[in-house]
Amino acid sequence: MKKIILLALSFISILVISFLTYIRYALPNVGQAPELSIELSPERIARGEYIAKHIAVCIDCHSERDWSKFSGSMLKGTEGKGGEHFGEESGVLGDYFSKNITPANLSNWTDGELFRAITSGVDQQGKALHPIMPYLYYGKMDKEDIYDIIAYIRSLQPINHEVTASKSSFPMNFIINTLPTKASFPQKPDKTNKIEYGKYLTNVAACMECHTPDKNGQILPEKAYSGGRAFKLNGGIVRSSNITPDKETGIGLWTDSMFVNRFQSFADS
């Protein structure tokens, strides 16, 4: 009997080790980076700057920020420099640092490799990126908008700044490899269709990620947009607002101008 138990435990151990080895070394598997050559036209760069700064907010995380201001606004002249730290206070298992995305660091990356990293979460070396870089949302963008972002990134002023390598804690060092997924690219809705176009922009901005309560760092989809997610900022805690149409706790009684003014009121904060 003892021999049977030992054999069973050995078999289970082999299965577990094989499974973890597969996750660690065979994943992520989202395919090769596509062959792309994106035109750096003034139109693409301008559109990419708008998306990267004001919708997808790539530049916020990949630059130095002034945390004496309410929103931790970007410091001019540091666009794309990288280095912002995301640790346990951000609800992640490990220490992650935003990459330097200026041409000083990405000059040897192809457009296809940038495209794959942004939309599928796999870097130049085939390693998984942590989804705190919201590629799971960017992978649902129109390809043209991604091309515009890449064009803008290519136009940034090169900044020589070596960023600390990110590191995952257990068990995230295994889980992280299972997260990247092949992107699905919808066609951007027409702006005249306000609901569908708004839905598209809401995804690009990853509004649900911040405005949804979480458990152990994972948002609760059934409570999407209901607010309450906690963020440790400036020595205190900021909780996201309920942006559902609930008339008592959400924005059900807000007018369009009230909604816009809410954003503009913090422009200089």
C-alpha positions as CSV (number, residue, x, y, z in Angstrom):
1,M,0.0,0.0,0.0
2,K,2.8,2.4,0.9
3,K,4.5,1.7,-2.4
4,I,1.3,2.5,-4.3
5,I,0.9,5.8,-2.4
6,L,4.5,6.7,-3.2
7,L,4.0,5.9,-6.9
8,A,0.9,8.0,-7.0
9,L,2.6,10.9,-5.3
10,S,5.5,10.6,-7.7
11,F,3.2,10.6,-10.7
12,I,1.3,13.6,-9.4
13,S,4.6,15.4,-8.8
14,I,5.7,14.7,-12.4
15,L,2.4,16.0,-13.7
16,V,2.7,19.2,-11.6
17,I,6.3,19.8,-12.6
18,S,5.5,19.2,-16.3
19,F,2.6,21.6,-16.2
20,L,4.6,24.3,-14.5
21,T,7.5,23.8,-16.9
22,Y,5.1,24.1,-19.8
23,I,3.7,27.4,-18.4
24,R,7.1,28.8,-17.6
25,Y,8.8,28.0,-20.9
26,A,6.2,27.2,-23.6
27,L,4.0,30.2,-22.8
28,P,3.1,32.9,-23.8
29,N,2.1,31.8,-27.3
30,V,0.4,34.6,-29.3
31,G,2.3,34.0,-32.5
32,Q,5.2,35.9,-34.2
33,A,5.2,39.6,-34.4
34,P,3.6,40.8,-37.7
35,E,5.7,42.4,-40.4
36,L,4.8,46.1,-40.4
37,S,6.2,49.3,-41.7
38,I,4.2,52.2,-40.3
39,E,4.4,55.6,-42.1
40,L,5.4,58.4,-39.7
41,S,3.1,60.9,-41.3
42,P,2.2,64.1,-39.5
43,E,-1.5,62.9,-39.4
44,R,-0.6,59.6,-37.8
45,I,1.7,61.2,-35.2
46,A,-0.8,63.8,-34.3
47,R,-3.6,61.2,-33.9
48,G,-1.3,58.9,-32.0
49,E,-0.3,61.7,-29.6
50,Y,-4.0,62.4,-28.9
51,I,-4.7,58.7,-28.1
52,A,-1.5,58.1,-26.1
53,K,-1.9,61.2,-24.0
54,H,-5.7,61.6,-23.6
55,I,-7.4,58.2,-24.1
56,A,-5.1,55.2,-23.7
57,V,-2.9,57.4,-21.4
58,C,0.2,55.5,-22.3
59,I,2.3,58.6,-21.7
60,D,1.1,59.0,-18.1
61,C,2.6,55.6,-17.0
62,H,5.7,55.8,-19.2
63,S,6.8,59.3,-18.0
64,E,7.8,60.9,-14.7
65,R,4.8,62.3,-12.8
66,D,4.1,65.1,-10.4
67,W,2.4,63.4,-7.5
68,S,1.9,66.7,-5.7
69,K,-1.0,67.2,-8.1
70,F,-4.3,65.4,-7.8
71,S,-3.9,63.2,-10.9
72,G,-0.1,62.8,-10.8
73,S,0.2,64.7,-14.1
74,M,3.1,64.0,-16.4
75,L,6.2,66.2,-16.1
76,K,7.0,67.9,-19.4
77,G,10.2,66.7,-21.0
78,T,9.9,63.2,-19.6
79,E,7.5,61.8,-22.2
80,G,8.2,58.1,-22.6
81,K,11.1,58.0,-20.2
82,G,9.6,55.2,-18.1
83,G,10.5,54.0,-14.7
84,E,7.3,54.4,-12.8
85,H,7.1,51.7,-10.1
86,F,4.0,49.4,-9.5
87,G,4.3,47.2,-6.5
88,E,2.1,45.6,-3.8
89,E,0.5,49.0,-3.1
90,S,-0.9,48.8,-6.7
91,G,-2.4,45.4,-6.0
92,V,0.2,43.4,-8.0
93,L,2.4,40.5,-7.0
94,G,5.9,41.7,-7.8
95,D,7.8,44.9,-8.7
96,Y,7.0,46.3,-12.1
97,F,8.5,49.3,-13.8
98,S,7.2,51.0,-16.9
99,K,9.5,50.7,-19.8
100,N,11.4,53.5,-21.6
101,I,9.4,53.8,-24.8
102,T,11.4,56.5,-26.4
103,P,13.6,55.8,-29.5
104,A,16.6,55.6,-27.3
105,N,15.4,52.3,-26.0
106,L,13.1,51.0,-28.8
107,S,15.2,51.8,-31.8
108,N,16.0,48.1,-32.3
109,W,12.4,47.1,-32.0
110,T,10.4,46.5,-35.2
111,D,7.0,48.1,-35.7
112,G,5.5,44.6,-35.5
113,E,7.2,43.9,-32.2
114,L,5.8,47.1,-30.8
115,F,2.4,46.2,-32.2
116,R,2.5,42.7,-30.5
117,A,3.6,44.2,-27.2
118,I,0.8,46.8,-27.1
119,T,-2.0,44.5,-28.3
120,S,-1.0,41.0,-27.0
121,G,1.4,41.6,-24.0
122,V,4.5,39.9,-25.4
123,D,7.8,41.8,-25.6
124,Q,10.6,41.6,-28.1
125,Q,12.2,38.6,-26.4
126,G,8.9,36.8,-26.2
127,K,8.3,37.4,-22.5
128,A,4.9,38.2,-21.0
129,L,4.1,41.7,-19.8
130,H,2.1,42.3,-16.7
131,P,-1.5,43.4,-17.6
132,I,-1.0,46.5,-15.5
133,M,0.0,47.6,-19.0
134,P,-3.6,47.1,-20.2
135,Y,-2.9,45.2,-23.4
136,L,-6.0,43.1,-22.8
137,Y,-8.0,46.3,-23.6
138,Y,-5.6,47.6,-26.4
139,G,-6.0,44.3,-28.1
140,K,-9.6,45.3,-28.8
141,M,-8.7,48.5,-30.7
142,D,-8.9,49.2,-34.3
143,K,-5.5,48.5,-35.9
144,E,-5.2,52.0,-37.3
145,D,-5.3,53.5,-33.8
146,I,-2.5,51.2,-32.8
147,Y,-0.5,52.2,-35.8
148,D,-1.0,55.9,-34.9
149,I,0.3,55.2,-31.3
150,I,3.4,53.5,-32.7
151,A,4.0,56.4,-35.1
152,Y,3.8,58.8,-32.1
153,I,6.1,56.7,-30.0
154,R,8.7,56.7,-32.8
155,S,8.5,60.5,-32.9
156,L,9.3,61.0,-29.2
157,Q,12.5,62.8,-28.1
158,P,15.1,60.0,-27.3
159,I,15.8,59.9,-23.6
160,N,18.7,57.7,-22.3
161,H,17.3,56.2,-19.2
162,E,17.9,52.7,-18.0
163,V,14.8,51.3,-16.2
164,T,15.0,48.7,-13.5
165,A,13.9,45.2,-14.7
166,S,10.5,44.1,-13.6
167,K,10.1,41.1,-11.4
168,S,7.2,38.8,-10.6
169,S,6.6,37.2,-7.2
170,F,5.2,33.7,-6.8
171,P,2.7,32.7,-8.1
172,M,2.6,35.5,-10.6
173,N,5.9,34.4,-12.1
174,F,3.9,31.5,-13.5
175,I,0.5,33.1,-13.9
176,I,1.8,36.0,-16.0
177,N,2.7,33.6,-18.8
178,T,-0.9,32.5,-19.1
179,L,-2.4,36.0,-19.5
180,P,-1.2,37.2,-23.0
181,T,-3.8,36.4,-25.7
182,K,-4.1,37.0,-29.4
183,A,-5.8,40.3,-30.1
184,S,-9.1,40.7,-31.9
185,F,-9.3,43.9,-33.9
186,P,-12.7,45.4,-34.4
187,Q,-13.4,48.2,-36.8
188,K,-13.7,51.5,-35.1
189,P,-17.4,52.5,-34.9
190,D,-18.6,55.7,-36.7
191,K,-18.5,58.7,-34.4
192,T,-22.2,59.4,-35.2
193,N,-23.1,56.2,-33.4
194,K,-22.5,57.7,-30.0
195,I,-23.2,54.5,-28.0
196,E,-20.9,52.2,-30.0
197,Y,-18.2,54.8,-30.4
198,G,-18.4,55.6,-26.7
199,K,-18.1,51.9,-25.9
200,Y,-15.0,51.8,-28.1
201,L,-13.4,54.7,-26.3
202,T,-14.3,53.4,-22.9
203,N,-12.5,50.2,-23.7
204,V,-9.4,52.1,-25.0
205,A,-9.3,54.1,-21.8
206,A,-9.8,50.9,-19.7
207,C,-12.3,52.8,-17.6
208,M,-13.7,49.5,-16.3
209,E,-10.3,48.6,-14.8
210,C,-10.3,51.5,-12.3
211,H,-14.0,52.0,-11.8
212,T,-14.8,48.4,-10.8
213,P,-14.2,46.9,-7.3
214,D,-11.6,44.2,-7.2
215,K,-10.7,41.1,-5.1
216,N,-7.0,40.2,-4.8
217,G,-6.2,42.5,-7.7
218,Q,-8.8,41.0,-10.1
219,I,-11.8,43.2,-11.0
220,L,-15.3,41.9,-10.4
221,P,-17.0,42.1,-13.9
222,E,-20.5,41.7,-12.4
223,K,-19.9,45.0,-10.6
224,A,-18.5,46.8,-13.6
225,Y,-18.2,50.6,-13.4
226,S,-19.8,50.7,-9.9
227,G,-16.6,52.2,-8.4
228,G,-15.0,51.7,-5.1
229,R,-11.6,50.4,-6.2
230,A,-8.9,51.7,-3.8
231,F,-5.7,53.3,-4.9
232,K,-3.0,54.3,-2.5
233,L,-1.8,57.8,-3.5
234,N,0.1,60.5,-1.7
235,G,-0.1,58.7,1.6
236,G,-3.8,58.3,1.4
237,I,-6.4,56.2,-0.3
238,V,-8.5,57.4,-3.4
239,R,-11.5,55.3,-4.3
240,S,-12.9,55.4,-7.8
241,S,-16.4,56.7,-8.4
242,N,-19.5,54.9,-9.4
243,I,-20.1,55.8,-13.0
244,T,-23.1,53.7,-13.7
245,P,-26.5,55.4,-14.4
246,D,-27.6,54.8,-10.7
247,K,-29.4,58.0,-9.7
248,E,-28.4,57.9,-6.1
249,T,-24.7,56.8,-6.1
250,G,-23.8,57.1,-9.8
251,I,-24.1,59.6,-12.5
252,G,-27.8,59.0,-13.5
253,L,-28.8,62.6,-12.8
254,W,-25.7,64.1,-14.5
255,T,-26.0,66.2,-17.7
256,D,-23.5,66.0,-20.5
257,S,-22.0,69.3,-19.4
258,M,-21.7,68.2,-15.8
259,F,-19.8,65.1,-16.9
260,V,-17.4,67.1,-19.1
261,N,-16.9,69.8,-16.4
262,R,-16.0,67.1,-13.9
263,F,-12.9,66.3,-16.0
264,Q,-12.0,69.9,-16.8
265,S,-12.2,71.0,-13.1
266,F,-9.0,69.0,-12.4
267,A,-7.0,70.3,-15.3
268,D,-4.7,72.4,-13.2
269,S,-4.9,70.4,-10.0
